[in-house]
Amino acid sequence: MILMACVDGRNGMAFNCRRQSRDRAVRADLLAEVGEACLWVSGATARQFPAEEQSRLCVDESFLEKAGPGEPCFVEDRSVAPFAGRVERVVLYRWDRAYPADLYWDLSLEGWTLARREEFPGFSHEIITKEVYIP
């Protein structure tokens, strides 16, 4: 599986059940990154995508359990560490600042290789840094 997430400067993902990842530019890049594949998401995550993009999503509350090899999962609201043994690639979208958080990216990338890094302007942030890691 391919894990995708948005994190702040301290790897925060959410605070008080509120995502840090609602950005139009990130959503567009996520869908471009997955190509024709279905993007696995939770119901809460699916709500941030407009109606015309809903057909690109596989929505299920157990999406991390159900996603198969090579299938992309966009994670905003849960721990990913329990799935470490199944992860084939990680795509992180990094904000250029830190926010209060109570949910953090919890998959160690120690030993992983940063295969690609690029920056692009976001809608909510001046610069978003995209990092792609491989084992």
N, C-alpha and C positions, 0 to 999 in steps of 0.2 A: 504494500500500500504506500501511497505517497501522502505524507502529512503536510498540510498547508495551514499557516496561522499568521495572525498579525500580533506583533509584540512591541512594547515600548522599550525605552532605553534600559530598563531593568528586567526585561522579559515578562512584564505584566501583560495579561490577556484580557482581564475583566475586573470590574470593581462593583460590588453590590449587585451582581447579576446583570450588569450593563457591559456590553461589548466595547472594545476599543477599536473595532475594525470596520466601522461603517464609512466607507469611502468609495465613491463611484469609480475612481481610477483603479483602485485595488480590485474591485469586482470585475472590471473590464479585463485587467491583467490576469486575474485568476482564470477566467473563462478562456482567454487566449492561451494561457499556459497548458490547460488541460485539453485543448483542441476539441475533437469530437467526443471525447470521453464524457461520461456522466459524472458530475461533481457531487460526491456524497456529502450531505449536510444534515443537521438537525432541523426540526420544524422552526425553531426560533431563528436560526441562521437563514433559512429559506425566505423568511419574511422580508429580509433586506433587499432581496433581488426583485426587480420589477416583473410584472406579469409576462412580458415577452421573453424573459430569460428562465422562467420556471421549468420549461421543458428540458433544460440543460442539467437539471438537478435530480438527484436520487435522494428523496427525503425520508429519513427514518431515524427514530430516536436511538436505535442501536447501530447506527451507520458504521462506527469503528469496528464493531464485531462482524458486520456483514460485508464490508468492502473486501474485495479480493486482491490478488497480486496485481500491482501496477495501477490500481484504481485510486484516483485522487480523493482526498477527504479534507474539507475545510473545517477546522476546529476552532471554536470560539469559547466554549463554555464547559470544558471538562479536561480532566487529566489525560495525557497521552502516554505517560510512562508505562502503564500496563500493556501497551501494544508495541513496545520497543522491539521485540523480536520479529515483528512483521513489517517493520518500516524499511522501505527500499530507497526512499529519497525524502528530503525535507525541504520545503520552500517557506522561508520566513519573510514577511513584510515588516520592516522595522520603521517605527516612527522615530523622529529625531529628538524626542523629549521623553520624559518619564511622567507617568500619571499615578495616582493612587491605585493600588491593585490588591485584590485578595485571591486572585487566581493567576498562576504563573505557568509559563511554558516549563514543563518538568521532565523533558527528555534530554538527557545529556548528549551533547554533540562532540564530546571528547572522543578523539579517534576518527571522526568523520572528516571529510575533505570538503572545503568550500570550493565548489566547482564553478560557480558563476556568481557575480555580484553586479548589479546594475542599479542605477538611480533613475527615478522619474518623478515628475511633479504630480502631487496628489490633489484631490479636491479639498480635503480638510487639513492637509499638511503640505508645506512648501516642497519638501523632499521626502520621498519614500524610498527606502533602500530594500531591494529584493535580493535575498541570499538563497542560493540553491546548494544543498549539501548532499553528498553521496557517501555511503559507508566506505 
